[in-house]
Amino acid sequence: MLLTEDAPNIARSIDPAFRHDIVTGLSRSPKATPPTWFYDRRGSELFEAITDLPEYYPTRTETALLARHGVNFAAAVGKGRAVVEFGAGSARKTPHLLRAIAPAAYVPIDISGDFLHASSAALAAAFPGLPVLPVVGDFNRPLALPGAIEDLPRLGFFPGSTIGNMEPDAAVDLLRAMRRLLGDGAKLLIGMDRIKDRDRLVAAYDDAQGVTAAFNLNLVERINRELEGDLPIESFVHRAIWNDDKARIEMHLEALRSLHFHVAGQCFHMDAGETIHTESSHKYGARDERLLLRAGGWEPAAEWIDDEGLFALVLADAG
């Protein structure tokens, strides 16, 4: 049962927020752009390919946790909730959760409309009695949930350690926004990637096949296509760096030579070796994750971790 509902702030052509974020990010020193804009249709497809790579442990580890602990989720969450998934993408992991807890409705939220509607249609076919109400929108910005779930208790679902893509202060702000959106009595099931060996982390973000590099460079192609850019894509290279002081992997686009280029009618310069910081992926220890959730208005209630200690699923109650 598939119903569609687009967030009112998403434009049908060039998104002014995209223009603003890219121009602002390229004007900074050092240059940095939000990871939200990776996810046009091609970016979403490339990210799905990344999740199947042998080096990329988070997806298969989290999926195994979801498949293994269904009985535990059902006991902790209960039946009849509306599941609101933030950044749903292909929703490949979601069926494990939906089968376990028998929800009353499913609301996937994602910024890539075409990708979201395709995955929502497939999921609605797999769960014919479940209302599926996709919302096209950026969960980092104000959103309204469908009226059909107004009177239902909610379970927020935020898998994939996407919370790690944010600076800690922004992560706290997002968790507080989720708390307000989901309301009193809500619960949140969130994926948190753990701190681990540097080499394993770097390999996960700089795979041997170059898929992550293509994903990063796709941002340049999108800027050129949608913002009248003339960035020479062959003059950029993907870099993945472990920043130990901040406990995060950083993805950068490094200029191989001195560059002058234009975006949205504005001129920019980069020196050889200068980078655009396109994404961070923060990793958390057990104590760190609890502090983060509590700062965001959530009280940790239960946790499930794989045998190697790579990844955690944390269930929290609205504080």
Rosetta blueprint (number, residue, H / E / L):
1 M L
2 L E
3 L L
4 T L
5 E E
6 D E
7 A L
8 P L
9 N L
10 I L
11 A L
12 R L
13 S L
14 I L
15 D L
16 P H
17 A H
18 F H
19 R H
20 H H
21 D H
22 I H
23 V H
24 T H
25 G H
26 L H
27 S H
28 R L
29 S L
30 P L
31 K E
32 A E
33 T L
34 P L
35 P H
36 T H
37 W H
38 F H
39 Y L
40 D L
41 R H
42 R H
43 G H
44 S H
45 E H
46 L H
47 F H
48 E H
49 A H
50 I H
51 T H
52 D L
53 L L
54 P L
55 E L
56 Y L
57 Y H
58 P H
59 T H
60 R H
61 T H
62 E H
63 T H
64 A H
65 L H
66 L H
67 A H
68 R H
69 H L
70 G H
71 V H
72 N H
73 F H
74 A H
75 A H
76 A H
77 V H
78 G L
79 K L
80 G L
81 R L
82 A E
83 V E
84 V E
85 E E
86 F E
87 G L
88 A L
89 G L
90 S L
91 A L
92 R L
93 K L
94 T H
95 P H
96 H H
97 L H
98 L H
99 R H
100 A H
101 I H
102 A L
103 P L
104 A L
105 A E
106 Y E
107 V E
108 P E
109 I E
110 D E
111 I L
112 S L
113 G H
114 D H
115 F H
116 L H
117 H H
118 A H
119 S H
120 S H
121 A H
122 A H
123 L H
124 A H
125 A H
126 A H
127 F L
128 P L
129 G L
130 L L
131 P L
132 V E
133 L L
134 P L
135 V E
136 V E
137 G L
138 D L
139 F L
140 N L
141 R L
142 P L
143 L L
144 A L
145 L L
146 P L
147 G H
148 A H
149 I H
150 E L
151 D L
152 L L
153 P L
154 R E
155 L E
156 G E
157 F E
158 F E
159 P L
160 G L
161 S L
162 T H
163 I H
164 G H
165 N H
166 M L
167 E L
168 P H
169 D H
170 A H
171 A H
172 V H
173 D H
174 L H
175 L H
176 R H
177 A H
178 M H
179 R H
180 R H
181 L H
182 L H
183 G L
184 D L
185 G L
186 A L
187 K E
188 L E
189 L E
190 I E
191 G E
192 M E
193 D E
194 R E
195 I L
196 K L
197 D L
198 R H
199 D H
200 R H
201 L H
202 V H
203 A H
204 A H
205 Y L
206 D L
207 D L
208 A L
209 Q L
210 G L
211 V H
212 T H
213 A H
214 A H
215 F H
216 N H
217 L H
218 N H
219 L H
220 V H
221 E H
222 R H
223 I H
224 N H
225 R H
226 E H
227 L L
228 E L
229 G L
230 D L
231 L L
232 P L
233 I H
234 E H
235 S H
236 F E
237 V E
238 H E
239 R E
240 A E
241 I E
242 W E
243 N E
244 D L
245 D L
246 K L
247 A L
248 R E
249 I E
250 E E
251 M E
252 H E
253 L E
254 E E
255 A E
256 L L
257 R L
258 S L
259 L E
260 H E
261 F E
262 H E
263 V E
264 A L
265 G L
266 Q E
267 C E
268 F E
269 H E
270 M E
271 D L
272 A L
273 G L
274 E L
275 T E
276 I E
277 H E
278 T E
279 E E
280 S E
281 S E
282 H E
283 K L
284 Y E
285 G L
286 A H
287 R H
288 D H
289 E H
290 R H
291 L H
292 L H
293 L H
294 R H
295 A H
296 G L
297 G L
298 W E
299 E E
300 P E
301 A E
302 A E
303 E E
304 W E
305 I E
306 D L
307 D L
308 E L
309 G L
310 L L
311 F E
312 A E
313 L E
314 V E
315 L E
316 A E
317 D E
318 A E
319 G L
